[in-house]
Amino acid sequence: MTYNGTWKVDRNDNYEKFMEQMGINVIKRKVAAHDNLKITIEQTGDKFHVKESSNFRNLELDFTLGVTFEYSLADGTEVSGSWNMEGDMLKGIFTRKDNGKQLTTTRIVQGNELIQSYNYDGVDAKRIFKKV
């Protein structure tokens, strides 16, 4: 599957502004901007197993496309939502539990890069990962 493998963050685009819009305090934003995030994705059909490891936290997550689940972002923000495939793109639509606002995340593989894009409350950002 296209997403299978280990991906290490290479660069960010507008990520700090996005985190600020999310309400993440300045100290956490500075740490998160240099978190050395590594994501390992294992896809089997419509089921995904994701391992995230960073300077900030480590976690493992299982989800099935189209099935709503609960998730806690690295800053502790609680969300509920699901991932779906739209062509070659994974699209996640999540609702924050604290304020009801929507967070949209997409993942797409282009060459040896995984591009993870975010939209929250009018602010867009990207994190670009290289396959390791």
For each residue, the residues with C-beta under 8 A, 3 or more apart:
1: 4 43 44
2: 43 88 109
3: 41 43 48 90 107 109 114
4: 1 41 42 43
5: 40 41 131 132
6: 38 39 40 131 132
7: 38 39 40 41 114 129 130 131 132
8: 36 37 38 129 130 132
9: 12 35 36 37 38 127 128 129
10: 113 128 129 130
11: 127 128
12: 9 15 16 33 125 126 127 128
13: 125 126 127 128
14: 17 18 123 124 125 126
15: 12 18 19 32 33 118 125 126 127
16: 12 19 20 29 33
17: 14 20 21 123 125
18: 14 15 21 22 118 120 123 124 125
19: 15 16 22 24 28 29 32 33 75 125
20: 16 17 23 24 29
21: 17 18 120 121 122 123
22: 18 19 73 75 77 103 120 121
23: 20 77
24: 19 20 28 29 32 75
25: 28 29
26: 29 30
27: 30 31
28: 19 24 25 31 32 75
29: 16 19 20 24 25 26 32 33
30: 26 27 33 34
31: 27 28 34 35 55 56
32: 15 19 24 28 29 35 56 74 75
33: 12 15 16 19 29 30
34: 30 31 55
35: 9 31 32 54 55 56 74
36: 8 9 54 55
37: 8 9 52 53 54 56 127 129
38: 6 7 8 9 52 53 54 132
39: 6 7 50 51 52 114 129
40: 5 6 7 50 51
41: 3 4 5 7 48 49 50
42: 4 48 49 50
43: 1 2 3 4 47 48
44: 1 47 49
45:
46: 64 65 66
47: 43 44 62 63 64 65
48: 3 41 42 43 61 62 63 64 65 83
49: 41 42 44 60 61 62
50: 39 40 41 42 60 61 62 63
51: 39 40 58 59 60 61
52: 37 38 39 57 58 59 60 61
53: 37 38 58
54: 35 36 37 38 57 58 74
55: 31 34 35 36
56: 31 32 35 37 74
57: 52 54 74
58: 51 52 53 54
59: 51 52
60: 49 50 51 52
61: 48 49 50 51 52 71
62: 47 48 49 50
63: 47 48 50 67 69 82 83
64: 46 47 48 67
65: 46 47 48 82 83 84 85
66: 46 82 83 84
67: 63 64 82
68: 80 81 82
69: 63 80 81 82
70: 78 79 80
71: 61 78 79 80 81 94
72: 76 77 78 79
73: 22 76 77 78 79
74: 32 35 54 56 57
75: 19 22 24 28 32
76: 72 73
77: 22 23 72 73 96 98
78: 70 71 72 73 96 97 98
79: 70 71 72 73 94 95 96 97 103
80: 68 69 70 71 94 95 97
81: 68 69 71 92 93 94 95 103
82: 63 65 66 67 68 69 92 93
83: 48 63 65 66 90 91 92
84: 65 66 90 91 92 93
85: 65 88 89 90 91
86: 89 90 91
87:
88: 2 85 108 109
89: 85 86 106 107 108
90: 3 83 84 85 86 106 107 108
91: 83 84 85 86 104 105 106
92: 81 82 83 84 104 105 106 107
93: 81 82 84 102 103 104
94: 71 79 80 81 102 103 104 105
95: 79 80 81 100 101 102 103
96: 77 78 79 99 100 101 102 103
97: 78 79 80
98: 77 78
99: 96
100: 95 96
101: 95 96 120 121
102: 93 94 95 96 120
103: 22 79 81 93 94 95 96 118 119 120
104: 91 92 93 94 118 119 120
105: 91 92 94 116 117 118 119
106: 89 90 91 92 115 116 117
107: 3 89 90 92 114 115 116 117
108: 88 89 90 114 115 117
109: 2 3 88 113 114 115
110: 113 115
111:
112: 130 131
113: 10 109 110 128 129 130 131
114: 3 7 39 107 108 109 128 129 131
115: 106 107 108 109 110 126 127 128 129
116: 105 106 107 126 127 128 129
117: 105 106 107 108 124 125 126
118: 15 18 103 104 105 124 125 126 127
119: 103 104 105 122 123 124
120: 18 21 22 101 102 103 104 123
121: 21 22 101
122: 21 119
123: 14 17 18 21 119 120
124: 14 18 117 118 119
125: 12 13 14 15 17 18 19 117 118
126: 12 13 14 15 115 116 117 118
127: 9 11 12 13 15 37 115 116 118
128: 9 10 11 12 13 113 114 115 116
129: 7 8 9 10 37 39 113 114 115 116
130: 7 8 10 112 113
131: 5 6 7 112 113 114
132: 5 6 7 8 38
